Amino acid sequence: MLADLKRVHVLEDDDADNYKRKVYAGFTLGFALIIAGIILCVLCTLLGIISCIMAKNKKSGAKNADSQSKAGKDSPPTFRESESIGVESL
């Protein structure tokens, strides 16, 4: 009697749509995360490049400021110059 029973799986349109949404939800989320990762990678790269350029400009600006302050003897000594003078006198 049990051998005569067969399990028949019937998938209706509503069930198929729900199943398809569940399956593709992971792919949609993965795609969104990949796009977000690419955007963050580009933004972080640009931020790093801008930071390096600004640090380089700041370093060269500090050298120019030091050379200008040493060239102008009439100007009052800056903190760094007064500090180095005190250390050299010891």
C-alpha positions in Angstrom: 0.0 0.0 0.0 2.8 2.4 0.8 4.6 1.5 -2.4 1.7 2.8 -4.4 2.0 6.3 -2.9 4.2 8.7 -4.8 5.3 12.1 -3.6 4.6 14.6 -6.3 6.1 18.1 -5.8 3.9 20.7 -7.3 5.4 24.2 -7.4 2.9 26.9 -8.1 3.8 30.4 -9.4 3.6 32.1 -6.1 5.8 29.5 -4.5 8.3 29.7 -7.4 8.5 33.5 -7.0 9.1 33.2 -3.3 11.8 30.6 -3.9 13.4 32.7 -6.6 13.5 35.8 -4.3 15.2 33.8 -1.5 17.8 32.3 -3.9 18.6 35.6 -5.6 18.6 37.7 -2.4 22.1 36.4 -1.6 23.4 37.2 -5.0 21.9 40.7 -4.9 23.4 41.4 -1.5 26.8 40.1 -2.7 26.7 42.3 -5.7 25.8 45.3 -3.6 28.7 44.5 -1.2 31.2 44.2 -4.1 30.1 47.5 -5.5 30.4 49.1 -2.1 33.9 47.6 -1.7 35.1 48.9 -5.0 33.8 52.4 -4.2 35.5 52.3 -0.8 38.7 51.1 -2.4 38.7 54.0 -4.9 37.9 56.5 -2.2 40.6 55.2 0.2 43.2 55.3 -2.7 42.3 58.8 -3.5 42.5 59.8 0.2 45.9 58.2 0.4 47.2 60.0 -2.7 45.9 63.3 -1.5 47.4 62.8 2.0 50.8 62.0 0.5 50.7 65.0 -1.7 49.7 67.2 1.2 52.4 65.8 3.5 55.0 66.3 0.8 53.9 69.9 0.3 53.8 70.5 4.1 57.4 69.1 4.4 58.7 71.3 1.5 56.8 74.3 3.0 58.5 73.7 6.4 61.9 73.7 4.7 61.1 76.9 2.9 59.9 78.5 6.1 63.1 77.4 8.0 65.3 78.8 5.2 63.4 82.1 5.2 63.6 82.4 8.9 67.3 81.8 8.9 67.8 84.2 6.1 66.0 87.0 7.9 68.1 87.6 11.0 65.9 90.6 12.0 63.0 88.3 12.7 62.5 87.0 16.3 63.6 83.4 16.7 60.9 80.8 16.5 60.3 78.1 19.1 62.5 75.6 17.2 65.3 78.0 16.7 65.3 79.1 20.4 65.1 75.5 21.5 68.1 74.5 19.3 70.1 77.5 20.5 69.6 76.4 24.1 70.6 72.9 23.3 73.8 74.0 21.5 74.8 76.3 24.3 74.9 73.4 26.8 
